[in-house]
Each structure stands twice: as C-alpha cells, then as structure tokens.
Amino acid sequence: MVRFTARRSAPELVVPARPTPHEVNTLSDIDDFSECRYYASAIEFFSRDPTVDNVHPARSIVAALAAALVYNYPIAGRLREIPGGKLVVDCTGEGVVFVEADADVSLEELGGGQPHYPCAEEFVCDAVVERGSGAVDVVGRPLFYMQVTRLKDGAFVLGFQVCHVNGDAAGVTQFIRAIAELARGEAHPSISPVWEREIFKARDPPRVRHDVYPAYDPSSPSKTVLGDHDDVDDPMLSTPTEDMVGQYLCFGPKELAALRGHVNMAQPCTTFELLAAFLWRCRTAALGYRPGQRVRLVLRVDARGNDRCKLDPPIPRGYYGNAVLRPMAEAGVDDLCSRPLEHAVGLVRKAKLCATEEHFRSMVDMMSSARTHERLVASRDKIDKNDPWERTHRVTLQRKYFTRLTLLCDVRHLGATLHCVTPSCSTPHPPTTWQRGPIPQAM
C-alpha cells in the first residue's frame, strides 16, 4: 500500500471577500442537538484538467472560498454558548481555515479515488480538539477547515472538516458547489443560501409521538437507545474505540443482483433498502447479541424534496441547516437473523415510510429535550451528476466512536460502497464470497 506525507503550508484564515453583517443567528433544535457538536470530515478527488496549466489549484480555490463566504457569512463566524446550554452563531467574520499542500503520489497510485483510502488523514488539516469522553470542542473555533492537496500528476484532493452544527451533508454540498461555481468564474452561486433556522423549532408544548419513535419513550422497553442501560449488553458500547476497525465493502451490479435473488417481494426494493437490511442482519449476527435482545437501525432521511414529508411551511430552496429525519427500524435478534431477508427489507421500508411531517415535528420536539447519540446509523448520499467540478469520488471519514454503517449509493455506476465500524474480533463476510444460493444463517 502506498505511503506518503503531505507537505502542508501554515494554516491561514480566509475571511469573506467583502464586509458582511455582524449579527447573532439562532440555531434550530436540530442544529443544537448534541449529536451535531462535532466536525464532519470528507475528502474529494479530482482528476487533472488537461486544458489547464499545471499550477496549484489552491490559489483559485482560496479566492473562491473568500467569495463564497460573502453569501454564506455565518460559516465565517463562531459558535457561542448562551444561558441554558444552547448554541448561537456569532457572525464575526473571523474566517475559516485554509491549508495548501502537495503530495508525491498520483491519483492512480491512490486507486483512482476508490476505497480503500491510504493515508486519508494526510488530506485534511486537523480541526478536532477533544475535551474528554469523545466530546469535541466546537465553541469559539472556526466552523470550516479546508485543505487543497496537489498530486504529482496534476490531480488534486479537496479535504474539509465542517462543524455539523452549521448544517448537514446537503448543506455542505451546497457550500462546496458555490465555491466550485465561483472558482469557475460564475458571478454568483446558482443557489442562494437561506438561514431561516426558526422553521425547525420545537412546539410549545412539545408533542412527541412515541408510536413513531418508541425508542425515546421512557415507558417503553426500547428506551435503551438512550443509553440508560448496562452497556455490557451491547458489544458496540462496551468495546473500547481503539479495539474497533473500519471496513469498506464495495457492491457492484453482480453483488446487488445476487442479493436481489434472495428477496421475494411484490414491490421491488431499492438499493438502499436492500443493503441497509442485509448489512443490519450481518452486523447483528457478527456482534453476537444475546437471544431475545432487541436491536435497532436508525436511518437518516433528508427532508428536502421528500414526497412524504411535505412540511408546512416548506423547506426553502437553499436552506443549508440540518434537515434530516431519523426514522427507526426495530427487531428482536432472533427474528431479524432467522427470518428471510425480505423481512428485514420490509422493516427498513416501513421505517422509511414513517418519514412524514408529523414524524419530523415529533423528532424536533424530542431533540429539544433529549440530547443523545444514536447507536447505529445507516445513511445514504447521492452523487450529483451536474457537479461543476469533475469529481472522481467523495468519501466521508468516520470517527470510530460513531458506531455507524454509512451507505453511499453511486447512481452513475449502479453500485454502492458501505463503511462499517465493528469490534476487531468480529469477522465481516467479504462481498467476493456472495453467490446466488442459500444465505448462511450468520448472514
């Protein structure tokens, strides 16, 4: 495996290219949820443009970043804590962190930007400051860090870390797209950013629908998702983070077709439903939960453009705050692992169908009072075919103490990549062993 060290410049603060309003912006109850108080990291690979001279792309990108901050000026501010423990964004215009770097490695040597990702940490500048128990200090720190690394073949890698309080994946993608458009010479971003975080405030009084979110009902046995049970019962909670490993599983058309051959349903399932259900079963079996124990899969569903979740008022175009629903599938270990795969697919589909406006409002009400971390998350990210930069691939870098399944469906190549964090003692089943035929009980 290729090894290298990026040569980084000293970090610089990039401020908005023009004066911006100095104001204090409130956050939604989703933004202020404790789960969002961390820095999400991602890297994107870009092939060399043969029509452009071999100059470092950092200079044009840093200028575009400064221009994009004029439109997205809260990102150049700082988080501040107010009485009651809530956060606000102080729009000070102090800026974001930018680093220019070079690496003596080619895109081909990196596998063309496909997993696995050697030395991925070399493509991001370190933004995380931990303050014990896995908590990350986000108050008073820059909200966005970017590193542009030029490779020896002229390709480049864009690495960034963004405070999740500021927005979700769709919001970050919108910001990166604005930078790309301005670097390309556009006069302004194609989508104007919208703040309006007040649309996701808890109702007064809160009305949490426990029939759609039983895990947060103190009277329900499912309350263990809040972490108020003995962590020894759950290997993902009792295993130290240093004893966990991350594993990428890549699914091509052949693997997906083989899995679909084991699903007998009247309505065809989506790739997301299929893989989320399949890996939920695999992971549950591999972790060796005791018989009778209940396990849960918390999905992440973007409320933007969701036909079932038609909010009133609707989410405005350009909204870049957190707008993700968290419907949950739940099952007994024996039931999940012994019944046919279509049973698990049905549970995932049923959870998806819970993504309604009432579910969303109930979730916001719950978040305003119950601030915790989910234990297991499967999420989907779609690749925009109209990206203004010719992106080769994007990968989200997961922190080990987030016990997640992350599923990325590639709409261009009809495949999918899944990243799973498990204790090192568990043995995943490699995709190359999957064939049409009986599915082993462990799967």
C-alpha positions as CSV (number, residue, x, y, z in Angstrom):
1,M,0.0,0.0,0.0
2,V,1.3,3.4,-0.9
3,R,2.6,5.6,1.9
4,F,3.2,9.4,1.8
5,T,3.2,12.5,3.8
6,A,1.6,15.7,2.6
7,R,3.8,18.9,2.7
8,R,1.4,21.5,4.2
9,S,1.7,25.2,4.3
10,A,1.0,27.1,7.5
11,P,-2.8,27.4,8.1
12,E,-4.3,30.8,7.1
13,L,-7.6,32.4,8.0
14,V,-9.7,33.2,5.0
15,V,-12.3,35.9,5.6
16,P,-15.2,37.0,3.4
17,A,-14.1,38.9,0.3
18,R,-16.4,41.8,1.2
19,P,-17.8,43.1,4.5
20,T,-20.7,41.0,5.9
21,P,-23.4,41.6,8.5
22,H,-22.3,41.2,12.2
23,E,-25.2,39.6,13.9
24,V,-26.1,36.7,16.2
25,N,-28.0,33.9,14.5
26,T,-30.1,31.4,16.4
27,L,-30.0,27.7,15.5
28,S,-32.8,25.2,15.1
29,D,-33.4,22.5,17.7
30,I,-31.9,20.0,15.2
31,D,-28.7,22.0,14.7
32,D,-28.3,22.4,18.5
33,F,-28.8,18.6,19.1
34,S,-25.8,17.2,20.9
35,E,-25.1,14.7,18.1
36,C,-24.2,17.6,15.8
37,R,-21.5,19.0,18.1
38,Y,-18.5,17.6,16.1
39,Y,-16.6,18.1,12.9
40,A,-17.6,16.0,9.9
41,S,-14.7,15.2,7.6
42,A,-14.7,14.4,3.9
43,I,-12.2,14.2,1.0
44,E,-12.9,14.6,-2.7
45,F,-10.7,13.5,-5.5
46,F,-10.4,15.5,-8.8
47,S,-8.6,14.4,-11.9
48,R,-6.3,16.8,-13.8
49,D,-7.8,19.1,-16.4
50,P,-5.5,18.8,-19.4
51,T,-6.7,22.2,-20.7
52,V,-5.3,24.0,-17.6
53,D,-1.7,24.7,-16.9
54,N,-0.1,22.7,-14.1
55,V,-0.5,25.4,-11.5
56,H,-1.5,24.8,-7.9
57,P,-5.3,24.9,-7.7
58,A,-5.2,26.3,-4.2
59,R,-4.9,29.9,-5.3
60,S,-8.1,29.9,-7.3
61,I,-9.9,27.9,-4.7
62,V,-9.0,30.1,-1.8
63,A,-10.2,33.2,-3.7
64,A,-13.5,31.4,-4.5
65,L,-13.8,30.4,-0.8
66,A,-13.5,34.0,0.2
67,A,-16.2,35.0,-2.3
68,A,-18.5,32.1,-1.2
69,L,-18.2,33.3,2.4
70,V,-19.8,36.6,1.4
71,Y,-23.0,34.6,0.7
72,N,-22.5,32.1,3.5
73,Y,-21.2,34.5,6.0
74,P,-22.4,32.6,9.2
75,I,-19.8,30.0,8.3
76,A,-17.1,32.6,8.9
77,G,-18.4,33.2,12.4
78,R,-18.0,31.3,15.7
79,L,-20.3,29.3,17.9
80,R,-21.1,30.8,21.3
81,E,-22.9,29.2,24.2
82,I,-25.7,31.1,25.9
83,P,-27.6,30.5,29.2
84,G,-29.4,27.2,29.1
85,G,-26.6,25.5,27.2
86,K,-27.9,26.4,23.8
87,L,-25.6,27.5,21.0
88,V,-25.8,30.5,18.7
89,V,-23.7,31.6,15.7
90,D,-21.9,34.9,16.3
91,C,-21.3,36.2,12.7
92,T,-18.0,37.8,13.5
93,G,-16.4,37.3,10.0
94,E,-13.3,35.9,11.6
95,G,-12.9,33.4,8.8
96,V,-12.3,29.8,8.1
97,V,-9.0,27.8,8.0
98,F,-7.3,27.1,4.7
99,V,-4.2,25.0,4.0
100,E,-2.3,24.4,0.8
101,A,-0.4,21.1,0.4
102,D,1.5,18.9,-2.0
103,A,1.9,15.1,-2.0
104,D,4.3,13.0,-4.1
105,V,1.7,10.5,-5.1
106,S,-0.6,10.2,-8.2
107,L,-4.3,9.6,-8.3
108,E,-3.7,6.2,-9.9
109,E,-1.4,5.2,-7.0
110,L,-4.3,6.2,-4.7
111,G,-6.6,3.7,-6.6
112,G,-8.3,6.4,-8.6
113,G,-10.0,7.7,-5.6
114,Q,-11.8,4.4,-4.9
115,P,-11.7,2.6,-1.5
116,H,-9.6,1.8,0.4
117,Y,-8.1,5.2,1.0
118,P,-4.4,5.0,2.0
119,C,-3.2,7.9,4.3
120,A,-6.5,9.7,4.0
121,E,-5.7,11.7,7.1
122,E,-2.9,13.4,5.1
123,F,-5.6,15.2,3.0
124,V,-7.3,17.0,6.0
125,C,-5.9,19.6,8.4
126,D,-6.6,18.7,12.0
127,A,-9.6,20.6,13.4
128,V,-10.7,18.3,16.2
129,V,-10.0,19.3,19.8
130,E,-11.4,16.7,22.2
131,R,-12.3,17.5,25.7
132,G,-12.8,14.0,27.2
133,S,-15.3,11.2,26.7
134,G,-15.2,11.6,22.9
135,A,-16.7,15.1,23.2
136,V,-15.4,17.7,20.7
137,D,-14.9,21.3,21.5
138,V,-16.8,23.4,18.9
139,V,-17.4,26.6,20.8
140,G,-15.2,29.6,19.7
141,R,-13.5,27.6,16.9
142,P,-13.6,28.0,13.1
143,L,-16.6,26.3,11.7
144,F,-14.9,25.1,8.4
145,Y,-11.4,23.8,7.6
146,M,-10.2,23.2,4.0
147,Q,-7.0,21.6,2.6
148,V,-6.2,21.5,-1.1
149,T,-3.6,19.0,-1.9
150,R,-2.0,18.9,-5.4
151,L,-0.8,15.4,-6.5
152,K,2.3,14.8,-8.7
153,D,0.1,14.0,-11.7
154,G,-1.8,17.3,-11.6
155,A,-4.9,15.9,-9.9
156,F,-5.9,17.4,-6.6
157,V,-7.7,16.4,-3.4
158,L,-10.1,18.6,-1.6
159,G,-10.3,17.8,2.1
160,F,-12.6,19.6,4.5
161,Q,-13.9,19.5,8.0
162,V,-17.1,21.3,8.9
163,C,-18.9,21.7,12.2
164,H,-22.1,19.7,11.9
165,V,-24.0,22.3,14.0
166,N,-23.8,24.6,10.9
167,G,-25.5,22.2,8.5
168,D,-25.9,18.7,7.2
169,A,-24.4,16.9,4.2
170,A,-26.8,18.6,1.7
171,G,-25.9,22.0,3.2
172,V,-22.2,21.4,3.0
173,T,-22.5,20.1,-0.6
174,Q,-24.3,23.4,-1.5
175,F,-21.5,25.4,0.0
176,I,-18.8,23.4,-1.8
177,R,-20.8,23.7,-5.0
178,A,-20.8,27.5,-4.5
179,I,-17.0,27.5,-4.2
180,A,-16.7,25.5,-7.3
181,E,-19.0,27.8,-9.3
182,L,-17.2,30.9,-8.2
183,A,-13.8,29.3,-8.9
184,R,-15.1,28.6,-12.4
185,G,-15.9,32.2,-13.0
186,E,-19.6,32.4,-12.2
187,A,-20.8,35.8,-11.0
188,H,-22.6,34.3,-8.0
189,P,-23.7,30.9,-6.7
190,S,-26.6,29.2,-8.6
191,I,-28.4,28.6,-5.3
192,S,-28.7,31.5,-2.7
193,P,-28.1,30.2,0.8
194,V,-31.0,30.5,3.2
195,W,-30.7,30.6,7.1
196,E,-34.3,30.6,8.5
197,R,-33.5,28.1,11.2
198,E,-36.6,29.1,13.1
199,I,-38.7,26.7,10.9
200,F,-37.3,23.8,13.0
201,K,-38.1,24.9,16.5
202,A,-39.9,22.6,19.0
203,R,-43.6,23.1,19.5
204,D,-44.9,24.5,22.8
205,P,-45.9,22.3,24.4
206,P,-43.8,19.5,22.8
207,R,-45.8,16.6,21.3
208,V,-43.6,13.6,20.9
209,R,-45.3,10.8,19.0
210,H,-44.0,7.7,20.8
211,D,-45.8,5.4,18.4
212,V,-43.5,6.6,15.6
213,Y,-40.4,7.0,17.9
214,P,-40.8,4.4,20.7
215,A,-37.1,4.4,21.5
216,Y,-37.5,7.8,23.2
217,D,-40.5,6.8,25.3
218,P,-39.4,6.3,28.9
219,S,-42.2,3.9,29.4
220,S,-41.1,1.6,26.6
221,P,-38.5,-1.2,26.8
222,S,-37.0,0.4,23.7
223,K,-35.7,3.2,25.9
224,T,-32.2,1.5,25.9
225,V,-31.4,3.5,22.7
226,L,-30.9,6.5,25.1
227,G,-28.0,4.7,26.7
228,D,-29.7,4.2,30.1
229,H,-29.0,0.5,30.2
230,D,-25.9,-1.6,31.0
231,D,-23.5,-1.1,28.2
232,V,-22.1,-4.5,28.8
233,D,-25.1,-5.9,26.9
234,D,-24.0,-4.2,23.7
235,P,-20.6,-5.1,22.3
236,M,-20.6,-1.8,20.3
237,L,-20.9,0.2,23.5
238,S,-18.6,-1.9,25.7
239,T,-15.8,-2.2,23.2
240,P,-13.0,0.5,23.5
241,T,-12.7,2.6,20.4
242,E,-9.1,1.5,20.0
243,D,-10.3,-2.1,19.5
244,M,-12.6,-1.1,16.7
245,V,-11.9,-1.3,13.0
246,G,-13.4,0.3,9.9
247,Q,-14.2,-1.9,6.9
248,Y,-15.2,-0.8,3.4
249,L,-17.5,-3.2,1.5
250,C,-18.0,-2.5,-2.3
251,F,-21.0,-3.8,-4.1
252,G,-21.1,-3.9,-7.9
253,P,-24.0,-4.9,-10.2
254,K,-23.2,-8.6,-9.7
255,E,-23.3,-8.5,-5.9
256,L,-26.5,-6.5,-5.9
257,A,-28.2,-8.9,-8.4
258,A,-27.2,-11.8,-6.2
259,L,-28.7,-10.2,-3.2
260,R,-31.9,-9.4,-5.0
261,G,-32.2,-13.0,-5.9
262,H,-32.8,-13.7,-2.2
263,V,-35.7,-11.2,-1.9
264,N,-39.2,-12.3,-2.8
265,M,-41.4,-9.2,-2.5
266,A,-44.3,-7.9,-4.6
267,Q,-42.8,-4.4,-4.8
268,P,-39.1,-4.3,-5.8
269,C,-36.9,-2.9,-3.2
270,T,-34.4,0.0,-3.6
271,T,-30.7,-0.5,-3.4
272,F,-30.7,1.4,-0.1
273,E,-33.4,-0.8,1.4
274,L,-31.6,-4.0,0.2
275,L,-28.2,-3.1,1.6
276,A,-29.4,-1.5,4.8
277,A,-31.4,-4.6,5.6
278,F,-28.7,-7.0,4.5
279,L,-25.9,-5.3,6.5
280,W,-28.1,-4.8,9.5
281,R,-28.6,-8.6,9.6
282,C,-24.9,-9.4,9.0
283,R,-23.7,-6.9,11.6
284,T,-26.2,-8.1,14.2
285,A,-25.2,-11.7,13.7
286,A,-21.5,-10.9,13.8
287,L,-21.7,-9.0,17.0
288,G,-23.2,-11.9,18.9
289,Y,-26.1,-10.3,20.7
290,R,-27.7,-12.5,23.3
291,P,-31.0,-14.2,22.3
292,G,-34.1,-12.1,22.9
293,Q,-32.2,-8.8,22.7
294,R,-33.7,-6.1,20.6
295,V,-31.6,-4.2,18.0
296,R,-32.4,-1.0,16.1
297,L,-31.4,0.7,12.9
298,V,-31.8,4.4,12.8
299,L,-32.0,5.8,9.3
300,R,-31.2,9.2,8.0
301,V,-33.6,10.7,5.5
302,D,-33.3,14.1,4.0
303,A,-36.5,16.1,4.4
304,R,-35.7,18.2,1.4
305,G,-37.8,17.1,-1.6
306,N,-39.2,14.2,0.3
307,D,-42.7,13.5,-1.1
308,R,-44.0,12.0,2.2
309,C,-42.5,14.8,4.4
310,K,-44.2,17.9,3.0
311,L,-43.6,20.4,5.7
312,D,-45.7,23.5,6.3
313,P,-44.1,25.9,5.8
314,P,-41.9,24.0,3.3
315,I,-38.1,24.0,3.5
316,P,-37.0,26.9,1.3
317,R,-34.6,26.2,-1.6
318,G,-31.1,27.0,-0.4
319,Y,-31.7,26.0,3.2
320,Y,-28.4,24.6,4.4
321,G,-29.2,23.8,8.1
322,N,-29.7,20.3,9.4
323,A,-32.9,18.8,7.9
324,V,-32.6,15.1,8.4
325,L,-35.2,12.8,9.8
326,R,-34.3,9.7,11.9
327,P,-36.9,7.0,11.4
328,M,-36.1,3.8,13.2
329,A,-36.4,0.1,12.4
330,E,-36.5,-2.3,15.4
331,A,-36.5,-6.1,15.7
332,G,-35.5,-8.9,18.0
333,V,-32.2,-10.5,17.3
334,D,-33.6,-14.0,16.6
335,D,-36.4,-12.6,14.4
336,L,-34.0,-10.5,12.4
337,C,-31.4,-13.1,11.7
338,S,-33.5,-16.2,11.3
339,R,-36.3,-14.9,9.0
340,P,-35.8,-14.3,5.2
341,L,-34.0,-11.3,4.0
342,E,-37.2,-9.7,2.8
343,H,-38.4,-9.4,6.4
344,A,-35.5,-7.1,7.2
345,V,-36.1,-5.2,3.9
346,G,-39.7,-4.7,5.0
347,L,-38.7,-3.3,8.4
348,V,-36.4,-0.8,6.7
349,R,-39.1,0.2,4.2
350,K,-41.6,0.6,7.0
351,A,-39.2,2.9,8.8
352,K,-38.7,5.0,5.7
353,L,-42.5,5.4,5.3
354,C,-42.6,6.9,8.8
355,A,-40.7,9.9,7.4
356,T,-43.8,12.2,7.5
357,E,-44.3,15.8,8.7
358,E,-45.7,14.6,12.0
359,H,-42.7,12.4,12.5
360,F,-40.4,15.3,11.7
361,R,-42.1,17.7,14.1
362,S,-42.2,15.0,16.8
363,M,-38.4,14.4,16.3
364,V,-37.7,18.1,16.7
365,D,-39.8,18.1,19.9
366,M,-37.8,15.1,21.2
367,M,-34.5,16.7,20.3
368,S,-35.2,19.9,22.3
369,S,-35.4,17.8,25.5
370,A,-33.5,14.5,24.9
371,R,-29.9,15.1,23.7
372,T,-28.1,11.9,23.0
373,H,-26.3,9.8,20.3
374,E,-27.9,7.1,18.3
375,R,-26.2,3.8,18.4
376,L,-26.4,2.6,14.8
377,V,-27.0,4.7,11.7
378,A,-27.3,3.8,8.0
379,S,-27.3,6.8,5.7
380,R,-27.4,7.5,2.0
381,D,-25.6,10.0,-0.1
382,K,-26.3,10.6,-3.7
383,I,-23.8,11.9,-6.2
384,D,-24.8,15.0,-8.2
385,K,-24.3,14.3,-11.9
386,N,-24.3,18.1,-12.6
387,D,-21.3,18.8,-10.4
388,P,-19.4,21.8,-11.8
389,W,-16.1,20.2,-10.9
390,E,-15.3,16.8,-12.4
391,R,-15.2,14.9,-9.1
392,T,-13.7,11.4,-9.2
393,H,-15.1,10.3,-5.8
394,R,-16.0,11.6,-2.3
395,V,-15.5,9.7,0.9
396,T,-16.8,10.6,4.4
397,L,-14.2,9.9,7.1
398,Q,-15.9,8.3,10.1
399,R,-14.9,8.8,13.6
400,K,-14.5,5.4,15.3
401,Y,-16.6,6.2,18.3
402,F,-19.6,6.8,16.0
403,T,-20.8,3.3,15.7
404,R,-22.2,3.7,12.2
405,L,-23.0,2.0,9.0
406,T,-22.6,4.5,6.2
407,L,-24.0,3.6,2.8
408,L,-23.2,5.6,-0.3
409,C,-25.1,4.7,-3.5
410,D,-23.4,5.6,-6.7
411,V,-26.2,6.5,-9.2
412,R,-23.7,6.7,-12.1
413,H,-22.2,3.2,-11.8
414,L,-25.2,1.3,-10.3
415,G,-23.0,0.2,-7.3
416,A,-22.6,1.1,-3.7
417,T,-19.9,1.4,-1.1
418,L,-20.5,0.8,2.6
419,H,-18.4,1.7,5.6
420,C,-18.9,-0.3,8.8
421,V,-17.3,0.1,12.2
422,T,-17.2,-3.0,14.4
423,P,-15.1,-4.5,17.1
424,S,-11.9,-6.0,15.7
425,C,-12.9,-9.5,16.8
426,S,-15.9,-9.6,14.5
427,T,-15.3,-11.0,11.0
428,P,-17.2,-9.4,8.1
429,H,-18.2,-11.5,5.1
430,P,-16.3,-10.2,2.1
431,P,-18.5,-9.4,-0.9
432,T,-16.5,-11.7,-3.2
433,T,-17.9,-14.7,-1.3
434,W,-21.6,-13.8,-2.0
435,Q,-23.2,-16.0,-4.7
436,R,-26.7,-17.0,-5.6
437,G,-27.8,-19.7,-3.3
438,P,-28.7,-20.2,0.3
439,I,-27.7,-17.3,2.6
440,P,-25.8,-18.6,5.7
441,Q,-27.7,-18.1,9.0
442,A,-24.9,-15.8,10.1
443,M,-25.8,-13.5,7.3
